[in-house]
């Protein structure tokens, strides 16, 4: 009897052991299946992301006291400071199609003298935004750009102009949007002692037709609290734009583009009333992008058409070289300082020194007088060209890689002790690149904002 009970007890123990083993294997198999599904989901997501080109750009840089302020836009895919996000909207062309996109977010960066990031801020919105310029004024940072104000704008591909005031720690104090014709952006900002002046563009959305006469290139004066004092405009309501502005003794001179291939220079008096307009009929589709003032002359970055050839229909066959336009204060063209090759080249920004002008931009040319050019068809490389004030090229450098580079803005570096002792100067240049640089920098696909330091002889000293 005892043996029967003992055998039954042993049978029960064996069954428990078997069930435990089975449960263990069931659990292992279930975890294995879940792991495979998670890996598959991860790989599918990675495959989707591999087809997306992520952006991170710098559009401008500005120095104040012992720090720098830079602006641009980013998906923040690789940011250590801000998070990316995705939004959805109905396609404006294909019915019932839903687009899912990584938001392009405005980027405002404060850097120390060594170009280390102090903070990286954005403008919080549900959709896209971008900053083109910023200045420190009265212990605050004023940034300008544009953003998607409402979801209805997404399918129309339009935005509102944007002015944002930050404190010096990057906290938003207030923001203002601006709209006239449908698609608006602010490109540049200057301090005017009793307020700020911003310039940019407000044009009709694509396919809209009208004769509104308050759009095109726009100029707006605000007080420091964001209230409009006066405003004016000039240029085509489908393409006009002011890209930059400089203040002269009796007013403001704006540069940009009017109709296709027409560079535009417009002077306003101190009350915002238009005084005169000048056009240059052979620029590219970006127009005149940067203006500097020295010794009663205006120096303007851009490009010009060097070709006189016509196609079979008698239309001009455009070929663009990078150039600096030189004008007097009455808007009369004095000279053009040129640099280029066999394809499209342009200057985006210039800086005026005592004895020379340094211009930056990009080249698409293969046949061009530049050492270390890494030409690839339909790819761009950054260029840094130094002219004397007679227009002669005295130095030239390339910033190139395996894909595309564009240089957008240049300023003098905050002087170091070495600069002060040796009476030298260095330059800070910003732009963007999607080249692979060294082992872990870049991936030949996504665009990364670049901050570069060049010495007085235009040797690259630092790249971030």
TAURZI-V173926 format. One record per residue. N is the residue number from 1. RES is the residue in one small letter. PSI is psi in degrees with one decimal (NA if undefined). Layout:
n: [N N]
res: [RES RES]
psi: [PSI PSI]
//
This chain:
n: [1 2 3 4 5 6 7 8 9 10 11 12 13 14 15 16 17 18 19 20 21 22 23 24 25 26 27 28 29 30 31 32 33 34 35 36 37 38 39 40 41 42 43 44 45 46 47 48 49 50 51 52 53 54 55 56 57 58 59 60 61 62 63 64 65 66 67 68 69 70 71 72 73 74 75 76 77 78 79 80 81 82 83 84 85 86 87 88 89 90 91 92 93 94 95 96 97 98 99 100 101 102 103 104 105 106 107 108 109 110 111 112 113 114 115 116 117 118 119 120 121 122 123 124 125 126 127 128 129 130 131 132 133 134 135 136 137 138 139 140 141 142 143 144 145 146 147 148 149 150 151 152 153 154 155 156 157 158 159 160 161 162 163 164 165 166 167 168 169 170 171 172 173 174 175 176 177 178 179 180 181 182 183 184 185 186 187 188 189 190 191 192 193 194 195 196 197 198 199 200 201 202 203 204 205 206 207 208 209 210 211 212 213 214 215 216 217 218 219 220 221 222 223 224 225 226 227 228 229 230 231 232 233 234 235 236 237 238 239 240 241 242 243 244 245 246 247 248 249 250 251 252 253 254 255 256 257 258 259 260 261 262 263 264 265 266 267 268 269 270 271 272 273 274 275 276 277 278 279 280 281 282 283 284 285 286 287 288 289 290 291 292 293 294 295 296 297 298 299 300 301 302 303 304 305 306 307 308 309 310 311 312 313 314 315 316 317 318 319 320 321 322 323 324 325 326 327 328 329 330 331 332 333 334 335 336 337 338 339 340 341 342 343 344 345 346 347 348 349 350 351 352 353 354 355 356 357 358 359 360 361 362 363 364 365 366 367 368 369 370 371 372 373 374 375 376 377 378 379 380 381 382 383 384 385 386 387 388 389 390 391 392 393 394 395 396 397 398 399 400 401 402 403 404 405 406 407 408 409 410 411 412 413 414 415 416 417 418 419 420 421 422 423 424 425 426 427 428 429 430 431 432 433 434 435 436 437 438 439 440 441 442 443 444 445 446 447 448 449 450 451 452 453 454 455 456 457 458 459 460 461 462 463 464]
res: [x x x x x x x x x x x x x x x x x x x x x x x x x x x x x x x x x x x x x x x x x x x x x x x x x x x x x x x x x x x x x x x x x x x x x x x x x x x x x x x x x x x x x x x x x x x x x x x x x x x x x x x x x x x x x x x x x x x x x x x x x x x x x x x x x x x x x x x x x x x x x x x x x x x x x x x x x x x x x x x x x x x x x x x x x x x x x x x x x x x x x x x x x x x x x x x x x x x x x x x x x x x x x x x x x x x x x x x x x x x x x x x x x x x x x x x x x x x x x x x x x x x x x x x x x x x x x x x x x x x x x x x x x x x x x x x x x x x x x x x x x x x x x x x x x x x x x x x x x x x x x x x x x x x x x x x x x x x x x x x x x x x x x x x x x x x x x x x x x x x x x x x x x x x x x x x x x x x x x x x x x x x x x x x x x x x x x x x x x x x x x x x x x x x x x x x x x x x x x x x x x x x x x x x x x x x x x x x x x x x x x x x x x x x x x x x x x x x x x x x x x x x x x x x x x x x x x x x x x x x x x x x x]
psi: [-43.7 -40.1 -37.2 -45.0 -40.7 -43.9 -40.5 -40.4 -42.0 -38.8 -41.4 -40.9 -43.7 -40.6 -40.9 -42.8 -42.8 -45.7 -37.5 -43.1 -43.9 -44.6 -39.6 -46.3 -37.3 -42.9 -44.1 -44.7 -41.0 -45.1 -36.7 -43.1 -44.8 -42.5 -42.9 -43.0 -40.8 -42.3 -42.6 -42.6 -41.9 -44.9 -37.9 -42.4 -41.4 -39.5 -39.8 -46.1 -29.4 -20.0 -6.3 134.4 114.9 146.9 149.0 118.9 156.8 128.2 -30.3 160.8 145.2 139.5 145.2 120.9 -114.5 28.1 170.6 151.7 123.9 149.5 161.0 -147.2 160.3 150.7 -11.2 29.1 -36.7 16.0 145.9 0.2 -28.9 154.7 142.9 159.1 158.8 139.7 163.0 149.8 158.8 134.3 141.0 -11.6 -52.4 119.6 139.1 8.1 131.1 122.7 135.1 119.5 150.0 128.4 135.5 120.3 138.8 143.4 126.3 120.4 132.5 130.3 149.4 -176.0 -27.1 8.6 26.3 140.3 125.7 -46.8 157.0 114.0 164.2 -177.9 112.2 119.2 165.8 -14.0 -141.2 154.3 164.1 143.5 137.0 -22.2 158.7 149.6 150.9 121.0 124.1 48.5 29.5 160.1 124.0 120.7 142.9 151.7 -134.2 167.7 161.4 109.2 -38.5 157.3 -30.1 -25.4 -20.8 -48.2 -20.6 -8.9 49.3 163.3 169.4 149.7 152.2 130.0 124.6 135.4 125.2 155.0 176.7 -7.1 3.3 14.6 134.3 127.7 -42.7 166.5 151.2 135.8 157.8 133.1 138.5 -65.5 -14.8 -42.8 111.1 144.8 149.5 130.5 -36.2 156.6 139.7 155.2 134.9 24.4 -46.1 14.2 -169.0 149.8 130.8 146.7 157.6 -132.2 142.6 114.1 167.1 149.9 163.9 136.1 -5.6 141.1 138.6 177.5 30.3 134.6 20.1 11.4 -152.6 -137.5 132.9 147.0 130.0 132.3 127.8 154.6 177.5 -8.6 4.9 15.8 135.5 128.4 -49.7 167.0 156.2 179.6 168.1 147.3 171.6 140.0 6.3 -12.9 -11.4 142.2 142.3 119.8 -23.3 166.8 146.4 142.8 133.6 179.7 -40.5 18.7 -150.7 140.7 123.9 146.4 151.9 -130.4 143.5 -104.9 -179.3 127.3 15.6 104.2 150.9 132.7 125.1 133.1 134.2 149.3 -176.8 -13.3 6.8 10.1 134.5 132.1 -47.0 162.8 134.6 143.5 147.5 120.3 10.7 38.5 177.6 -167.7 2.5 -37.2 -153.6 129.4 -21.7 136.3 133.9 152.3 127.6 132.1 47.4 25.6 151.3 129.4 124.2 128.3 145.9 -145.3 160.1 155.6 120.9 -4.8 141.3 6.4 149.8 149.8 -174.0 -20.6 4.5 10.4 146.9 135.3 101.2 135.1 120.2 132.6 149.0 146.9 163.1 117.4 136.3 119.8 156.0 178.2 -4.8 4.0 20.4 130.7 126.8 -44.9 166.4 119.4 122.2 149.0 130.1 -176.6 -140.2 -5.3 -156.0 130.4 151.1 155.9 133.8 -29.8 152.8 159.9 138.2 121.6 -176.9 -40.8 -3.2 167.6 132.6 125.6 140.7 155.7 -129.7 162.1 144.1 6.8 151.0 -45.7 94.6 145.8 77.1 129.3 154.1 23.4 130.2 65.5 134.0 139.8 132.8 20.4 154.1 152.5 144.0 145.0 144.6 113.3 130.5 128.0 151.7 178.1 4.4 -2.2 7.6 135.6 124.0 -14.3 151.8 141.4 156.8 138.6 98.5 167.6 -151.0 -13.4 -107.8 141.2 141.3 133.8 129.5 -32.4 149.4 139.2 165.5 143.8 152.4 122.1 133.9 170.2 -39.3 -40.7 -41.9 -40.1 -43.7 -0.1 46.8 172.7 151.9 171.5 144.5 127.8 138.5 154.4 -143.9 161.6 147.7 22.0 155.0 123.3 118.6 -155.2 -47.6 11.6 102.9 161.3 15.3 17.3 -61.9 149.8 135.0 133.8 141.1 136.7 121.8 143.0 125.8 142.6 -177.1 -26.3 9.7 36.3 133.7 121.6 -29.7 141.2 123.7 NA]
//
